[in-house]
Amino acid sequence: MLESLPDSITAELRAAQRAARGKRSRLRVEANGESYRILRLTPEGFALDLEDAPKLRGLVDIYDGGRHLSQCLIVAAAEDGDQMVYDFKRNTSASGGVPLDFERDEDAPIALLGR
């Protein structure tokens, strides 16, 4: 159906589809102080819109809204249509707390009761 439409209308339809995909996603990647919306996230990597996507490489953070999901080491893999696909070299889940430098006993008290 898109083949029979004029080029200007086809380009506008594709731009509208790209914008709609971006609005649905809350996932974003932050690198070098910049934030980019993630269109697709897989266990092997993620994809950004080709028009917005810089040549990201190195350490980035992935967020779902305001919640920090993971810290990743990435490389730009390839263009896939109108998306730039990045592959994970390392994907470390963000933890909610500070890492401990000692082993905590399983039966250790959680808190002390006041008098």
C-alpha positions, -999 to +999 in steps of 0.1 A: +000+000+000+028+024+008+043+019-027+013+037-043+016+068-021+037+098-030+071+100-014+063+129+008+033+112+024+053+080+028+081+098+046+056+116+069+039+082+078+072+067+087+081+097+108+048+094+126+053+057+133+088+064+146+074+091+169+046+068+182+071+041+190+093+065+210+063+079+230+053+044+242+087+036+256+098+048+291+132+032+286+161+055+280+199+054+279+222+081+293+257+086+281+280+117+284+252+137+300+228+131+271+196+110+272+182+090+243+149+070+241+153+032+237+129+018+211+137-019+217+156-037+246+168-073+243+191-094+264+218-089+238+214-051+234+191-022+225+180-001+196+177+037+192+161+058+165+187+062+137+181+100+134+188+106+171+214+079+177+250+090+181+279+066+177+277+055+213+305+034+227+316+026+262+298+029+295+262+039+296+233+037+321+198+024+313+167+038+330+131+029+331+116+063+339+135+073+370+145+038+381+181+028+373+180-006+357+216-013+347+250-001+338+263-014+305+294-015+283+283-012+247+295-010+211+275+002+180+267-029+161+248-020+129+219-001+113+187-020+111+163-001+089+155+032+108+172+020+140+208+018+153+214-014+172+239-015+201+253-047+216+262-053+252+297-063+261+287-062+297+253-056+313+254-052+351+221-048+370+218-019+393+213-028+429+191-009+453+217-006+480+254+000+486+276-031+483+288-045+516+325-052+522+317-079+547+295-110+549+263-104+568+250-133+590+216-147+580+204-145+616+218-110+624+193-086+639+177-062+614+173-033+640+176-027+677+145-020+698+145+010+721+137+008+757 
